[in-house]
Amino acid sequence: MKSLRSLQILLMAATLSTAASASDDLFPPAQHSVAETHTAEAGASSDDSRSQAPSDLDRRDRIYYPGDTERPKPLFRKLFLNVVLDQKEIFTSPFHVNRHNALDWMVPMAVTGALIASDTHIADSFQNSRGQVRWGGRVSDIGASYTLIPIVAGSYVYGAWRDNPKGREIGVLGTESLLDSLIVVGVLKEVFRRNRPDEKNPGDFWGGGTSFPSGHAMQVWSIASLLDHEFKHNKIVGITAYSLAGIVSAARIAAEKHFASDVVAGGTIGWFIGRYVYDTHMSHLAHKHASLIPMIVPQADPLQRRYGVSLLFNTAAGN
């Protein structure tokens, strides 16, 4: 029995690691040249940007041009290719662990391992009344796909209608985060097949269930992570998003649909997916970072016979 528990904890560790190193040193953020930035701001086509492609190590197209996010064909093509790239990097990430991202692996592994051993005790600490289960199910619907998809779709529609790059980006990257989460959670549920708390032999792995990890937690935490990174200068957005994600996660336990380790594993992977999608595919059109731009201004006063130059710095506001 002890060896089986050790095997379960080891497999949980491998699961959490699938997203933990998605932004490690092997896949650093793309460094765009000044020429690329000017091309993006001019609204040039994506074909033009590929003429200034980054190195073979980083082949990611991180810029969403207005035309790409307003015409269906290039938008869907870009989404498909990005999701394929995401899945490749997520599922190969266990092979890229290094000293720089070791904590991203070790902390979730330790927490999940401890919760697996305590899942039954945590579940029994709830009242588990009929009303609790009913309300837990209703509250947890916030994290369902049919709730989150209209939200991100609405953000995209608003962005396209008001020509708002950030609104379009949240719609596109939110959809990508949800698709990534749905694929990852679908694969992992088939691998672990853990029985839910309200099923026969609750908590058993490879018993034919779909408890581990929590899909609701993974989806809602991926969107919360994306929003937090999108509005990193507006802390109230991140606090609100993470609070709702935490409520949804707790509600899945109250509804007897998941154990604590299920929601922690799903939420952790979802957070890493949201961060990865933002870091990899964010648009420079939607995020103009503050900078000091040096300007050389000639000075001439023929009457006073004064000639020279001045060095001025122009501050570009960011968001």
C-alpha positions as CSV (number, residue, x, y, z in Angstrom):
1,M,0.0,0.0,0.0
2,K,2.9,2.4,0.9
3,S,4.6,1.6,-2.5
4,L,1.3,2.4,-4.3
5,R,1.0,5.7,-2.5
6,S,4.6,6.6,-3.5
7,L,3.9,5.7,-7.1
8,Q,0.8,8.0,-7.1
9,I,2.7,10.9,-5.6
10,L,5.5,10.4,-8.2
11,L,2.9,10.5,-11.0
12,M,1.3,13.6,-9.6
13,A,4.7,15.3,-9.7
14,A,5.1,14.4,-13.3
15,T,1.6,15.8,-14.0
16,L,2.3,19.2,-12.4
17,S,5.6,19.5,-14.1
18,T,3.9,19.5,-17.5
19,A,3.2,23.2,-17.3
20,A,5.7,24.4,-14.6
21,S,8.6,24.9,-17.0
22,A,6.7,26.3,-19.9
23,S,8.5,29.6,-19.7
24,D,12.0,28.4,-18.7
25,D,15.3,29.4,-20.2
26,L,14.9,27.0,-23.2
27,F,12.1,29.2,-24.5
28,P,13.0,32.8,-23.6
29,P,10.7,35.6,-24.6
30,A,11.2,36.7,-28.2
31,Q,13.4,39.8,-28.6
32,H,11.9,42.0,-31.3
33,S,14.0,44.6,-33.0
34,V,13.1,48.2,-33.4
35,A,12.2,47.6,-37.0
36,E,9.8,44.8,-36.0
37,T,8.1,47.2,-33.5
38,H,7.7,49.9,-36.1
39,T,6.3,47.3,-38.5
40,A,3.7,46.2,-36.0
41,E,2.7,49.7,-35.1
42,A,2.2,50.4,-38.8
43,G,-0.2,47.5,-39.0
44,A,1.9,45.6,-41.6
45,S,0.9,42.1,-42.6
46,S,2.3,39.1,-40.8
47,D,4.1,38.1,-43.9
48,D,6.2,41.2,-43.7
49,S,7.2,40.4,-40.1
50,R,8.3,36.9,-41.0
51,S,11.1,38.5,-43.2
52,Q,12.5,39.6,-39.8
53,A,12.0,36.2,-38.2
54,P,13.8,35.6,-34.9
55,S,16.4,32.8,-34.5
56,D,15.6,29.1,-35.0
57,L,15.5,28.7,-31.2
58,D,12.5,31.0,-30.9
59,R,10.1,30.7,-33.9
60,R,7.0,32.0,-32.2
61,D,4.9,34.7,-33.8
62,R,4.0,36.8,-30.8
63,I,2.4,39.8,-32.6
64,Y,-1.3,39.9,-33.4
65,Y,-1.8,42.4,-36.2
66,P,-5.3,44.0,-36.5
67,G,-6.1,42.2,-39.7
68,D,-5.2,38.8,-38.1
69,T,-7.7,39.3,-35.3
70,E,-10.5,40.7,-37.4
71,R,-10.6,38.3,-40.3
72,P,-11.7,34.8,-39.4
73,K,-9.3,32.8,-41.7
74,P,-6.0,34.1,-40.4
75,L,-7.3,34.3,-36.9
76,F,-8.3,30.6,-36.8
77,R,-5.1,29.6,-38.5
78,K,-3.1,31.5,-36.0
79,L,-5.0,30.0,-33.1
80,F,-4.6,26.5,-34.4
81,L,-0.9,26.8,-34.9
82,N,-0.4,28.5,-31.5
83,V,-2.3,25.7,-29.7
84,V,-0.2,23.1,-31.5
85,L,3.0,24.9,-30.4
86,D,1.6,25.2,-26.9
87,Q,0.8,21.5,-26.5
88,K,4.3,20.6,-27.8
89,E,6.0,22.8,-25.2
90,I,3.7,21.8,-22.4
91,F,4.0,18.1,-22.8
92,T,7.8,18.2,-23.4
93,S,8.4,20.6,-20.5
94,P,9.3,17.7,-18.1
95,F,12.5,17.2,-20.1
96,H,13.6,20.8,-19.7
97,V,13.8,21.1,-15.9
98,N,16.9,23.0,-14.7
99,R,18.1,24.9,-11.7
100,H,16.3,28.0,-12.7
101,N,12.8,26.5,-12.7
102,A,13.3,23.8,-10.0
103,L,11.1,25.6,-7.5
104,D,8.3,25.7,-10.0
105,W,8.4,21.9,-9.9
106,M,9.2,21.1,-6.3
107,V,6.7,23.3,-4.5
108,P,3.6,22.0,-6.5
109,M,4.9,18.5,-6.2
110,A,5.2,18.8,-2.4
111,V,1.8,20.4,-1.9
112,T,0.0,17.9,-4.1
113,G,1.7,15.0,-2.5
114,A,0.7,16.2,1.0
115,L,-2.9,16.7,-0.2
116,I,-3.2,13.3,-1.7
117,A,-2.5,11.8,1.7
118,S,-5.0,14.2,3.3
119,D,-7.8,14.2,0.7
120,T,-10.2,12.0,2.6
121,H,-9.8,13.9,5.8
122,I,-10.3,17.2,4.1
123,A,-13.4,15.9,2.3
124,D,-14.9,14.6,5.6
125,S,-14.3,18.0,7.3
126,F,-17.1,19.5,5.1
127,Q,-20.7,19.2,6.3
128,N,-21.5,17.4,3.0
129,S,-25.2,18.2,3.3
130,R,-27.5,18.1,0.3
131,G,-27.7,21.9,0.3
132,Q,-24.0,22.2,0.4
133,V,-23.5,19.9,-2.6
134,R,-26.2,21.7,-4.6
135,W,-24.9,25.2,-4.0
136,G,-21.3,24.0,-4.5
137,G,-22.3,22.7,-7.9
138,R,-24.0,26.0,-8.8
139,V,-21.1,28.2,-7.8
140,S,-18.6,26.0,-9.5
141,D,-20.4,26.6,-12.8
142,I,-18.4,29.9,-13.0
143,G,-15.4,27.8,-14.0
144,A,-17.3,25.8,-16.7
145,S,-16.4,26.2,-20.4
146,Y,-19.9,27.4,-21.2
147,T,-19.4,30.3,-18.8
148,L,-15.9,31.3,-19.6
149,I,-16.2,31.0,-23.4
150,P,-18.9,33.8,-23.7
151,I,-16.7,36.0,-21.5
152,V,-13.6,35.8,-23.6
153,A,-15.7,36.0,-26.8
154,G,-17.4,39.1,-25.5
155,S,-14.0,40.7,-24.8
156,Y,-12.9,40.0,-28.4
157,V,-16.2,41.4,-29.8
158,Y,-15.8,44.5,-27.7
159,G,-12.2,44.9,-28.9
160,A,-13.0,44.5,-32.5
161,W,-16.0,46.9,-32.2
162,R,-14.1,49.6,-30.4
163,D,-10.8,49.0,-32.0
164,N,-9.3,48.1,-28.7
165,P,-6.1,45.9,-29.0
166,K,-6.2,44.7,-25.4
167,G,-9.8,43.6,-25.7
168,R,-9.0,41.7,-28.8
169,E,-5.9,40.2,-27.2
170,I,-7.8,39.0,-24.1
171,G,-10.4,37.4,-26.4
172,V,-7.8,35.6,-28.5
173,L,-5.4,34.6,-25.8
174,G,-8.3,33.7,-23.5
175,T,-9.7,31.3,-26.1
176,E,-6.2,29.9,-26.6
177,S,-5.8,29.3,-22.8
178,L,-9.1,27.5,-22.6
179,L,-8.3,25.3,-25.6
180,D,-4.9,24.4,-24.1
181,S,-6.5,23.7,-20.7
182,L,-9.2,21.5,-22.3
183,I,-6.6,19.4,-24.1
184,V,-4.3,19.0,-21.2
185,V,-7.0,18.1,-18.7
186,G,-8.6,15.7,-21.1
187,V,-5.3,13.8,-21.5
188,L,-4.5,13.8,-17.8
189,K,-7.9,12.6,-16.8
190,E,-7.5,9.6,-19.2
191,V,-4.0,8.9,-17.7
192,F,-5.0,8.9,-14.0
193,R,-8.7,7.9,-14.2
194,R,-9.2,8.8,-10.5
195,N,-12.6,8.2,-9.0
196,R,-14.6,11.2,-7.8
197,P,-15.6,11.7,-4.1
198,D,-19.2,10.7,-5.0
199,E,-18.3,7.5,-6.8
200,K,-17.5,4.0,-5.7
201,N,-14.0,3.6,-4.2
202,P,-13.6,7.4,-4.0
203,G,-10.0,8.7,-4.5
204,D,-8.7,5.5,-6.2
205,F,-6.5,6.1,-9.2
206,W,-7.0,4.1,-12.4
207,G,-10.5,3.2,-11.2
208,G,-12.2,4.6,-14.3
209,G,-13.1,8.0,-12.9
210,T,-12.4,11.6,-14.1
211,S,-11.5,13.4,-10.9
212,F,-7.8,14.2,-11.4
213,P,-7.1,17.0,-12.2
214,S,-10.1,19.4,-11.9
215,G,-11.0,20.8,-15.3
216,H,-13.0,23.7,-13.8
217,A,-10.0,24.7,-11.7
218,M,-7.6,24.5,-14.6
219,Q,-9.8,26.6,-16.9
220,V,-10.7,29.3,-14.4
221,W,-7.1,29.6,-13.1
222,S,-5.8,29.9,-16.6
223,I,-8.1,32.8,-17.3
224,A,-7.3,34.4,-14.0
225,S,-3.6,34.1,-14.6
226,L,-4.0,35.6,-18.1
227,L,-6.0,38.6,-16.8
228,D,-3.5,39.2,-14.0
229,H,-0.7,39.4,-16.5
230,E,-2.7,41.5,-18.9
231,F,-3.5,44.0,-16.2
232,K,-0.3,43.7,-14.2
233,H,-0.5,47.5,-13.4
234,N,-4.0,47.2,-12.1
235,K,-3.8,44.9,-9.1
236,I,-7.6,44.9,-8.4
237,V,-8.2,42.9,-11.6
238,G,-5.8,40.2,-10.6
239,I,-7.1,40.1,-7.0
240,T,-10.7,39.8,-8.3
241,A,-9.8,37.1,-10.8
242,Y,-7.9,35.0,-8.4
243,S,-10.6,35.4,-5.7
244,L,-13.2,34.0,-8.1
245,A,-10.8,31.2,-9.1
246,G,-10.4,30.3,-5.5
247,I,-14.1,30.3,-4.8
248,V,-14.7,28.0,-7.9
249,S,-12.0,25.6,-6.7
250,A,-13.4,25.4,-3.2
251,A,-16.9,24.9,-4.6
252,R,-15.8,21.9,-6.6
253,I,-14.7,20.3,-3.3
254,A,-18.0,21.3,-1.6
255,A,-20.0,19.9,-4.5
256,E,-18.2,16.5,-3.9
257,K,-16.9,16.5,-7.5
258,H,-13.2,16.8,-6.6
259,F,-10.7,16.3,-3.9
260,A,-8.4,19.1,-2.7
261,S,-5.4,17.7,-4.6
262,D,-7.5,17.6,-7.8
263,V,-8.3,21.3,-7.6
264,V,-4.8,22.3,-6.5
265,A,-3.2,20.3,-9.4
266,G,-5.7,21.7,-11.9
267,G,-5.3,25.3,-10.6
268,T,-1.5,25.1,-10.6
269,I,-1.4,23.8,-14.2
270,G,-4.0,26.4,-15.3
271,W,-2.0,29.2,-13.7
272,F,1.1,28.2,-15.6
273,I,-0.8,27.8,-18.9
274,G,-2.2,31.4,-18.5
275,R,1.3,32.8,-17.8
276,Y,2.8,30.8,-20.7
277,V,0.2,31.9,-23.2
278,Y,0.6,35.6,-22.2
279,D,4.4,35.5,-22.2
280,T,4.6,33.7,-25.5
281,H,1.8,35.3,-27.6
282,M,1.2,38.7,-26.1
283,S,0.8,41.6,-28.6
284,H,3.1,44.6,-28.6
285,L,0.2,46.6,-30.0
286,A,-1.8,46.1,-26.8
287,H,1.2,46.8,-24.5
288,K,3.2,49.9,-25.1
289,H,5.9,49.9,-22.4
290,A,7.1,53.1,-20.9
291,S,10.5,54.2,-22.2
292,L,12.8,57.2,-22.5
293,I,13.5,58.0,-26.1
294,P,16.6,60.2,-26.7
295,M,16.3,63.0,-29.2
296,I,19.1,65.3,-30.5
297,V,17.8,68.8,-31.2
298,P,20.0,71.3,-33.0
299,Q,20.2,74.8,-31.5
300,A,21.1,77.8,-33.6
301,D,21.0,81.6,-32.9
302,P,22.7,83.4,-35.8
303,L,22.2,86.9,-34.1
304,Q,24.1,85.8,-31.0
305,R,26.4,83.5,-33.0
306,R,25.5,80.6,-30.9
307,Y,25.4,77.1,-32.3
308,G,25.0,73.7,-30.6
309,V,22.9,70.7,-29.9
310,S,20.6,69.6,-27.1
311,L,19.9,66.0,-25.9
312,L,16.3,65.6,-24.8
313,F,14.4,62.6,-23.6
314,N,10.8,62.0,-24.6
315,T,8.8,59.8,-22.3
316,A,6.4,57.3,-24.0
317,A,3.6,56.3,-21.7
318,G,2.8,52.6,-21.3
319,N,0.0,50.5,-20.0
